[in-house]
Amino acid sequence: MLGSSKSKRIDAKTTDTLIGGSTICEGKIMSEASLRIEGQMQGDIECAGDITIGENAVVHSNIQARDVIVAGKVKGNIQTKGKLIVTSSGVLVGNIDVRSFVIQEGGVFQGSSAMQLSAVGDKAGGSGGKVIDAKAHKQQKSEQQAVSGGN
């Protein structure tokens, strides 16, 4: 019941809200649990859980969430704490700021991307988020080997 005085713990892993295929929603959505959109949405979305944009969905929103899957059409910026997946049927027009980005063959992404440096540094063997020029690194390594006698 809306406005109930009893507090209910919300699990961010479960889908709490579904915007159906025949629904048009306008306005800002804030959710603690996951959200699935199959219809049309216009307005910003802030979600502590995951967001799934269905194949027939049309979304004009700036999105903040843990993980996002785009199988429909999205126009707006996306920011995730985790992974963004654009499926083979997905179209994303907007800028992204994510930890991990996957685009399947056939998927469309038009915009600019930024990845959080802490995620890059963690997976790159603890380089501390430094950007390494591969060509210069290779040359430096071969110079070091020449100085040390080829070992």
C-alpha positions in Angstrom: 0.0 0.0 0.0 1.3 3.4 -0.9 2.4 5.5 2.1 2.3 2.5 4.4 4.0 3.0 7.7 5.5 -0.5 7.6 9.0 -0.5 6.2 9.7 -3.2 3.6 13.2 -4.1 2.7 13.7 -3.9 -1.1 15.9 -6.3 -2.9 17.8 -4.4 -5.7 18.3 -7.8 -7.6 14.6 -8.3 -8.2 12.5 -6.6 -10.9 10.2 -4.4 -8.9 8.7 -2.3 -11.7 7.6 -3.1 -15.3 6.5 -0.5 -17.8 4.4 -2.6 -20.2 4.4 -2.5 -24.0 1.2 -0.5 -24.2 2.3 2.1 -21.6 3.6 5.6 -22.2 5.3 7.0 -19.1 6.5 10.6 -18.7 8.4 11.9 -15.7 11.3 11.0 -13.4 11.6 7.5 -12.0 13.6 6.7 -8.9 13.7 3.0 -7.8 15.6 1.0 -5.3 14.9 -2.3 -7.1 15.4 -3.3 -10.8 13.2 -1.9 -13.6 12.1 -3.3 -16.9 10.8 -1.1 -19.7 8.8 -2.6 -22.6 6.8 0.5 -23.5 7.7 4.2 -24.0 9.5 6.3 -21.4 10.4 10.0 -21.3 12.2 11.4 -18.3 15.3 10.7 -16.1 15.7 7.3 -14.4 17.7 6.7 -11.2 17.8 3.1 -10.2 19.8 1.3 -7.5 19.2 -2.0 -9.3 19.4 -3.0 -12.9 17.5 -1.6 -15.9 16.4 -3.7 -18.9 15.1 -1.9 -22.0 13.0 -4.4 -24.0 13.3 -4.9 -27.8 10.2 -2.8 -28.6 10.8 -0.1 -26.0 11.5 3.5 -26.9 13.2 5.5 -24.1 14.2 9.2 -24.1 16.0 9.3 -20.7 19.2 10.0 -18.9 19.8 6.7 -17.0 21.7 6.0 -13.8 21.8 2.3 -12.6 23.9 -0.6 -11.5 23.7 -2.5 -14.8 21.8 -1.7 -18.0 20.8 -3.9 -20.9 19.6 -2.1 -24.1 17.6 -4.2 -26.5 15.3 -1.4 -27.7 16.0 2.2 -28.6 17.5 4.7 -26.1 18.2 8.3 -26.6 20.0 9.8 -23.6 23.1 9.4 -21.5 23.8 6.3 -19.4 25.9 6.0 -16.3 26.4 2.6 -14.6 28.3 1.4 -11.6 28.7 -1.9 -13.5 28.1 -3.2 -17.0 26.3 -1.7 -20.0 25.2 -4.2 -22.7 23.8 -3.2 -26.1 22.2 -6.3 -27.6 22.1 -7.0 -31.4 18.6 -5.3 -31.5 19.7 -2.3 -29.3 20.2 1.3 -30.5 21.8 3.8 -28.1 22.3 7.4 -29.0 24.0 9.2 -26.1 27.1 9.4 -24.0 28.1 6.7 -21.6 30.1 6.5 -18.4 30.5 2.9 -17.3 32.8 0.3 -15.7 32.3 -2.3 -18.5 30.8 -2.0 -22.0 29.6 -4.8 -24.3 28.0 -4.2 -27.7 26.8 -7.3 -29.6 27.1 -7.5 -33.4 24.3 -5.6 -34.9 23.9 -3.3 -32.0 24.2 0.5 -32.6 26.0 3.0 -30.3 26.4 6.6 -31.3 28.0 8.9 -28.8 31.1 9.1 -26.6 32.2 6.8 -23.9 34.2 7.0 -20.7 35.2 4.2 -18.5 36.0 4.6 -14.8 39.8 4.4 -14.4 39.6 2.4 -11.2 38.0 -0.5 -13.2 40.7 -0.4 -15.8 43.5 -0.3 -13.2 42.0 -3.2 -11.2 41.9 -5.5 -14.3 45.3 -4.4 -15.7 47.3 -6.0 -13.0 47.2 -3.0 -10.6 48.7 -0.4 -12.9 46.9 2.2 -10.8 44.8 3.4 -13.7 47.8 4.7 -15.7 47.4 4.9 -19.4 50.3 3.0 -21.0 51.5 3.7 -24.6 52.0 0.2 -25.9 54.6 1.2 -28.5 56.7 3.1 -26.0 56.4 0.3 -23.5 57.6 -2.3 -26.0 60.5 -0.2 -27.0 61.4 0.5 -23.3 61.2 -3.2 -22.6 63.5 -4.2 -25.5 66.0 -1.5 -24.5 66.0 -2.9 -20.9 66.6 -6.4 -22.3 69.5 -5.1 -24.5 71.2 -3.5 -21.5 70.8 -6.6 -19.3 72.3 -8.9 -22.0 69.1 -10.2 -23.6 67.6 -11.9 -20.5 
